[in-house]
Amino acid sequence: MKQHIAHISLLVKDYDEAIEFYTKKIGFTLIEDTRLSETKRWVLISPKGANECYLLLAKAANEEQQEKVGNQAGGRVFLFLYSDDFWRDYKAMLNKGIEFVREPKVEPYGTVAVFKDLYGNLWDLLESKNNF
């Protein structure tokens, strides 16, 4: 038996601003952008070269969802972006204005720093000592 997680839904305020942020500032690839209705789109993005799991950008559709944008994990790190070259990606993200809220630190498992996305969700940028 084999299973895997295909998509993780990420609440956003606006499809286009989220696509712009993730593709231009973080360097993700836009996989699909299909209009499903006047207000709903199927938008998949992923880190370059990744095909295991995509982020599904989901526009908040009501007040309850709007309140969760930027805080889907209750203030904890929500997503983990693994890198094959931490310092390359860290410097590139700094140069594009990404806000890091925890400076790089070498831990037993690898090098890690925490950044915010455009809505305030916290992410780990990390390079594993075990080649993830």
BALOBA-1460 file (C-alpha; in Angstrom, 3 decimals):
// residues 132
<rec num="1" residu="m" x="0.000" y="0.000" z="0.000"/>
<rec num="2" residu="k" x="1.253" y="3.467" z="-0.865"/>
<rec num="3" residu="q" x="-0.231" y="6.816" z="0.082"/>
<rec num="4" residu="h" x="0.936" y="10.412" z="0.011"/>
<rec num="5" residu="i" x="-0.386" y="13.880" z="0.715"/>
<rec num="6" residu="a" x="-1.080" y="15.557" z="-2.605"/>
<rec num="7" residu="h" x="-2.109" y="19.080" z="-1.574"/>
<rec num="8" residu="i" x="-2.184" y="21.299" z="1.489"/>
<rec num="9" residu="s" x="-4.737" y="24.094" z="1.457"/>
<rec num="10" residu="l" x="-3.398" y="27.550" z="2.292"/>
<rec num="11" residu="l" x="-5.969" y="30.279" z="2.925"/>
<rec num="12" residu="v" x="-5.239" y="33.534" z="1.073"/>
<rec num="13" residu="k" x="-6.962" y="36.912" z="0.752"/>
<rec num="14" residu="d" x="-6.451" y="37.208" z="-2.988"/>
<rec num="15" residu="y" x="-5.350" y="34.670" z="-5.585"/>
<rec num="16" residu="d" x="-3.264" y="37.027" z="-7.697"/>
<rec num="17" residu="e" x="-1.342" y="38.654" z="-4.837"/>
<rec num="18" residu="a" x="-0.590" y="35.209" z="-3.381"/>
<rec num="19" residu="i" x="0.611" y="33.877" z="-6.749"/>
<rec num="20" residu="e" x="2.800" y="36.963" z="-7.170"/>
<rec num="21" residu="f" x="4.336" y="36.567" z="-3.694"/>
<rec num="22" residu="y" x="5.037" y="32.853" z="-3.873"/>
<rec num="23" residu="t" x="6.360" y="32.820" z="-7.427"/>
<rec num="24" residu="k" x="8.328" y="36.098" z="-7.436"/>
<rec num="25" residu="k" x="9.591" y="36.313" z="-3.835"/>
<rec num="26" residu="i" x="9.852" y="32.683" z="-2.752"/>
<rec num="27" residu="g" x="10.597" y="31.257" z="-6.207"/>
<rec num="28" residu="f" x="7.782" y="28.706" z="-6.369"/>
<rec num="29" residu="t" x="6.354" y="27.412" z="-9.631"/>
<rec num="30" residu="l" x="2.738" y="27.993" z="-10.622"/>
<rec num="31" residu="i" x="1.482" y="24.494" z="-11.478"/>
<rec num="32" residu="e" x="-2.155" y="25.241" z="-12.283"/>
<rec num="33" residu="d" x="-4.577" y="28.165" z="-12.233"/>
<rec num="34" residu="t" x="-8.044" y="27.071" z="-13.332"/>
<rec num="35" residu="r" x="-11.180" y="29.187" z="-12.895"/>
<rec num="36" residu="l" x="-13.958" y="27.106" z="-11.317"/>
<rec num="37" residu="s" x="-16.536" y="29.875" z="-10.917"/>
<rec num="38" residu="e" x="-16.684" y="33.663" z="-10.784"/>
<rec num="39" residu="t" x="-15.175" y="33.617" z="-7.294"/>
<rec num="40" residu="k" x="-13.287" y="30.320" z="-7.043"/>
<rec num="41" residu="r" x="-10.085" y="29.113" z="-8.702"/>
<rec num="42" residu="w" x="-8.005" y="25.940" z="-8.420"/>
<rec num="43" residu="v" x="-4.486" y="27.313" z="-7.889"/>
<rec num="44" residu="l" x="-1.583" y="24.962" z="-7.239"/>
<rec num="45" residu="i" x="1.980" y="26.070" z="-6.528"/>
<rec num="46" residu="s" x="5.109" y="24.222" z="-5.449"/>
<rec num="47" residu="p" x="8.781" y="24.785" z="-4.753"/>
<rec num="48" residu="k" x="10.894" y="24.473" z="-7.895"/>
<rec num="49" residu="g" x="11.621" y="20.835" z="-8.689"/>
<rec num="50" residu="a" x="9.130" y="19.456" z="-6.155"/>
<rec num="51" residu="n" x="6.290" y="17.181" z="-7.199"/>
<rec num="52" residu="e" x="5.446" y="15.335" z="-3.982"/>
<rec num="53" residu="c" x="2.963" y="17.840" z="-2.576"/>
<rec num="54" residu="y" x="1.526" y="21.114" z="-3.833"/>
<rec num="55" residu="l" x="0.049" y="24.067" z="-1.994"/>
<rec num="56" residu="l" x="-3.545" y="24.763" z="-2.959"/>
<rec num="57" residu="l" x="-4.139" y="28.508" z="-2.656"/>
<rec num="58" residu="a" x="-7.693" y="28.813" z="-1.339"/>
<rec num="59" residu="k" x="-9.286" y="32.247" z="-1.241"/>
<rec num="60" residu="a" x="-11.074" y="32.802" z="2.050"/>
<rec num="61" residu="a" x="-14.782" y="32.667" z="1.256"/>
<rec num="62" residu="n" x="-16.393" y="33.886" z="4.479"/>
<rec num="63" residu="e" x="-15.672" y="35.820" z="7.673"/>
<rec num="64" residu="e" x="-14.501" y="32.766" z="9.624"/>
<rec num="65" residu="q" x="-11.997" y="31.849" z="6.906"/>
<rec num="66" residu="q" x="-10.864" y="35.493" z="6.589"/>
<rec num="67" residu="e" x="-10.001" y="35.460" z="10.306"/>
<rec num="68" residu="k" x="-7.734" y="32.424" z="9.772"/>
<rec num="69" residu="v" x="-5.708" y="33.898" z="6.894"/>
<rec num="70" residu="g" x="-2.136" y="34.221" z="8.133"/>
<rec num="71" residu="n" x="-2.720" y="32.209" z="11.280"/>
<rec num="72" residu="q" x="-3.688" y="28.732" z="10.191"/>
<rec num="73" residu="a" x="-1.413" y="27.142" z="12.798"/>
<rec num="74" residu="g" x="-2.279" y="29.345" z="15.777"/>
<rec num="75" residu="g" x="1.015" y="31.247" z="15.681"/>
<rec num="76" residu="r" x="3.271" y="28.205" z="15.299"/>
<rec num="77" residu="v" x="5.416" y="27.375" z="12.302"/>
<rec num="78" residu="f" x="2.945" y="26.063" z="9.741"/>
<rec num="79" residu="l" x="4.986" y="24.938" z="6.756"/>
<rec num="80" residu="f" x="8.533" y="23.660" z="6.271"/>
<rec num="81" residu="l" x="10.480" y="24.584" z="3.152"/>
<rec num="82" residu="y" x="13.488" y="22.305" z="2.748"/>
<rec num="83" residu="s" x="16.440" y="23.570" z="0.744"/>
<rec num="84" residu="d" x="19.473" y="21.866" z="-0.746"/>
<rec num="85" residu="d" x="21.421" y="25.106" z="-0.094"/>
<rec num="86" residu="f" x="20.170" y="27.040" z="2.912"/>
<rec num="87" residu="w" x="22.460" y="30.058" z="2.540"/>
<rec num="88" residu="r" x="21.685" y="30.515" z="-1.173"/>
<rec num="89" residu="d" x="17.946" y="30.540" z="-0.520"/>
<rec num="90" residu="y" x="18.185" y="32.581" z="2.682"/>
<rec num="91" residu="k" x="20.177" y="35.342" z="0.955"/>
<rec num="92" residu="a" x="17.881" y="35.323" z="-2.089"/>
<rec num="93" residu="m" x="14.809" y="35.637" z="0.114"/>
<rec num="94" residu="l" x="16.373" y="38.474" z="2.131"/>
<rec num="95" residu="n" x="17.182" y="40.281" z="-1.121"/>
<rec num="96" residu="k" x="13.523" y="39.997" z="-2.139"/>
<rec num="97" residu="g" x="12.283" y="41.490" z="1.121"/>
<rec num="98" residu="i" x="11.189" y="38.347" z="2.962"/>
<rec num="99" residu="e" x="10.926" y="38.998" z="6.710"/>
<rec num="100" residu="f" x="12.783" y="36.515" z="8.879"/>
<rec num="101" residu="v" x="11.536" y="36.452" z="12.462"/>
<rec num="102" residu="r" x="14.157" y="34.000" z="13.738"/>
<rec num="103" residu="e" x="17.709" y="34.268" z="12.534"/>
<rec num="104" residu="p" x="19.572" y="31.272" z="11.090"/>
<rec num="105" residu="k" x="20.647" y="28.732" z="13.630"/>
<rec num="106" residu="v" x="22.560" y="25.491" z="13.334"/>
<rec num="107" residu="e" x="20.651" y="22.731" z="15.101"/>
<rec num="108" residu="p" x="21.488" y="19.013" z="15.431"/>
<rec num="109" residu="y" x="19.117" y="18.286" z="12.509"/>
<rec num="110" residu="g" x="20.334" y="21.092" z="10.206"/>
<rec num="111" residu="t" x="20.346" y="24.838" z="9.569"/>
<rec num="112" residu="v" x="17.040" y="26.653" z="10.078"/>
<rec num="113" residu="a" x="15.482" y="30.125" z="10.102"/>
<rec num="114" residu="v" x="11.836" y="31.188" z="10.420"/>
<rec num="115" residu="f" x="10.181" y="33.587" z="7.957"/>
<rec num="116" residu="k" x="6.731" y="35.060" z="7.416"/>
<rec num="117" residu="d" x="4.759" y="34.806" z="4.222"/>
<rec num="118" residu="l" x="2.744" y="37.755" z="2.936"/>
<rec num="119" residu="y" x="-0.106" y="37.063" z="5.368"/>
<rec num="120" residu="g" x="1.996" y="36.276" z="8.436"/>
<rec num="121" residu="n" x="2.049" y="32.461" z="8.368"/>
<rec num="122" residu="l" x="5.322" y="31.208" z="9.817"/>
<rec num="123" residu="w" x="7.567" y="28.949" z="7.764"/>
<rec num="124" residu="d" x="10.822" y="27.154" z="8.503"/>
<rec num="125" residu="l" x="13.477" y="27.439" z="5.833"/>
<rec num="126" residu="l" x="15.822" y="24.580" z="6.506"/>
<rec num="127" residu="e" x="18.598" y="22.455" z="5.161"/>
<rec num="128" residu="s" x="18.698" y="19.049" z="6.772"/>
<rec num="129" residu="k" x="21.935" y="17.338" z="7.728"/>
<rec num="130" residu="n" x="20.315" y="14.142" z="6.486"/>
<rec num="131" residu="n" x="19.643" y="15.407" z="2.940"/>
<rec num="132" residu="f" x="15.933" y="15.280" z="3.741"/>
